[in-house]
Amino acid sequence: MAAPETTFRSFVDLEADVDHVLAAPRDLGTLSLIVRRPSENEREILDVGHLDLTEGLNGDSWRTRANPATIGLDTQLNVASARAMSLIAGATGPWELAGDQLYLDFDIGEANLPTGSRLSIGDCVIEVSQKPHRGCQKFSRRFGPDALRFVNSEVGQALRLRGFNARVVVPGDIRTGDIVRKQP
C-alpha cells in the first residue's frame, strides 16, 4: 500500500504545530476512525467494529501478521491519536495507512494514560499495554522520514504520537463517534 502523492511535513513544521495535539481532551473524547486490516497492506474503514477478548478487532489480521516471538494479547490493538494523525497526514489525509485500528480524539500521552490505564469506548473497555508502539520504515515511506523522527523523538514518545498498544478487557461493538472515557 503506497502513500498517495504528497508533500511530507518537515520536522520543524510538525514540532511547531504540536499544540493542537496537546489540546486533546484528557477525560472525555471520541472515536474518530475504525480501520480493519484484513491482510498486509489492505485497509477497510468501518463505521462499526466488534472488539473481541481473543481476536481484538474482529476481521483484523494482527495475530497472523505479528512477530511470533512477541505476539500476545497486549498487542491486539494499535490505538492512535486522531490529532497526531491530522498533524502528520492532514485532516483528510490517509490516516489508515499508519496501520492502526482505532483513532481517538483524546490525550493518549503517557502522563494522561500510563500503562494499565483503561478507556471505555462505547460499551467496550480497552487497556493500555506496556509494550511501546513505535514508528517503522513503512510509516516513514507513507508519511516521510521527518514524521518518523518526530514520532520517535523524546517528545513524540512521551505524547505517544505514534500511538499505543492495547488489549480488549470488555468486548462488544464500537462505532465511529462513540464516546471515549478514561476509567477511574
N, C-alpha and C positions, 0 to 999 in steps of 0.2 A: 504494500500500500504506500504509494508515494504521496508526498505532500503536494498540494496544488501549487502552481507557480505563485510565488510570494516573495516579498521582501522581508527578510528576517529583521527583528528588532535588535539593536545593539545592547550590550551590557549596560552602558551608561543610560540609555533610554529606559530600559527595564527598571534599573535602580531608581531613576528619577520619578517613576510613576508608581512605585510600590505602595504609596499612601492609600490607594483605592483598596488594595488587599488588606492593609492594616485596619481599615474601617469596616471590615466584615462583622456581622452580628456575632456576639460571643455566647449567647444562651439560646436564642430562638432564630432559626434561619429557614431556608427552603432547599428542597431537592431540585436542582436546575436541569439535570440531564441524566438519563439512564442509558448505558451503552452495553450491549452484549457482544462478546467476541466469540462467535461460533467456531472459528478456526483462525489460525495465524493470518494476520493482515486482513481479516474480514471484520466488519463492524455493522451492528444493527442498532439503530436508535429506537428506543422503546418509550411508549407512554406509560406502560405498566410492566413491572417485572415482579418475579417471585423470588424472595430470599429464602434459602433452604439451609438447615443446620449442617448438612454434609456437602451439598453441592455449591453453596454460595448463591450467586445469581443463576437461576435455572437456565440452562442452554448455553452458558458460558464455558469456554474451554480452559479455564485456569488450571484445572487438575491435570489435563493432558499436556499442557504447554510448560508447566512448571519444571524446574530443575529437580529431578528425583531426590537429590541429596538434601534439598531444602523444603520440599513440599510439606505442607501442614495446614491445619485449619486456620492458623493465624495469618495466612496469605490468601484466603478465599476471595477477598475483595480488595481492589485498589480504589481508594477514595481521593478525589482531588478537589481543590478549591476552584469554584467557578470563577472567582475574581482573579486568581492567578492565571487561569487559562485565558481569560479575557485579556489580561495584560500581555501574555505571551503570543496568543494567536489571534487576538481581536475579538470583539463582541460577537461577531457572526462567523468567526474562524472555524476551522475544522478541529474542534476540541477532541472529537472521538479518536483522532489519530494519536493522541497521547497514550491511549491504551488503558485508561481507567474505566471502571464500570459506573461509578457514582460521582457526580459533580455537585458539590454543595455550595450554596451561598452562605458561608459560615466560617468563623475563625477556626481553622484546623491546626493552628500553630501549637507547638509543644507546650507553651506556657498556658494555653487555654484548654488543651486536651492532652494531658500526659498519658503515657502508656497505661492501659487498663480503663481509661475513660470510656463511658458508654453514651451513645447517641440513639435517641428514638427517631425513626423516620416513619411517619405514619404510625402503624401499629407494630412495626418491627423494631428490634434493637440490635445495634452492632457495637463491637468493642475494638478500640484502638490496640493494635498489636505492637509488640516491642520491635519486631524486625523492621528496619527502616525501608523506605521506598525511595530509590534514587533514580535520577535520570540516566539514560543509557545512550548508546550510539544511534539507535532508532529515533529517540527523542531529538537528538542533535540533527539528524538528517531532516526530520519533519519540521523542526522549529528553529534550527540554527545553533551553531556552536556557542554563541553568547548566551542563548536561553539555557543550554545545558550547564554552562559555567555558572550562570546566575542561580538556577535552582539547587545546584550542588555547593554553592558558596556557604559560608558560615551563617549568614542571614537567611539564605534560602532554606537551609536545613532547619533552622530554628522555627521559621514560619511554615515549614513543610510545603514549600512552593511546588514540590513535585508530588505532594500528597502523602498518604499513609496507607499501610496495610491494615486490614481489619478482618474480623470473623463475625459470623452471624450468631447472635445469642438468642433472639426471639424471632422465629420465622414468620413469613406472611407476605402479602402483596404490598408493593410500593408503587407510587405514582409520581410522575413529574409534577412538581408544585406542592408535594407533601411538606408538612412542617417538619423541620429538623430541630430537635430539642436536646440540650445537654441534660443527662441524667444526674441526679444528686449523688 
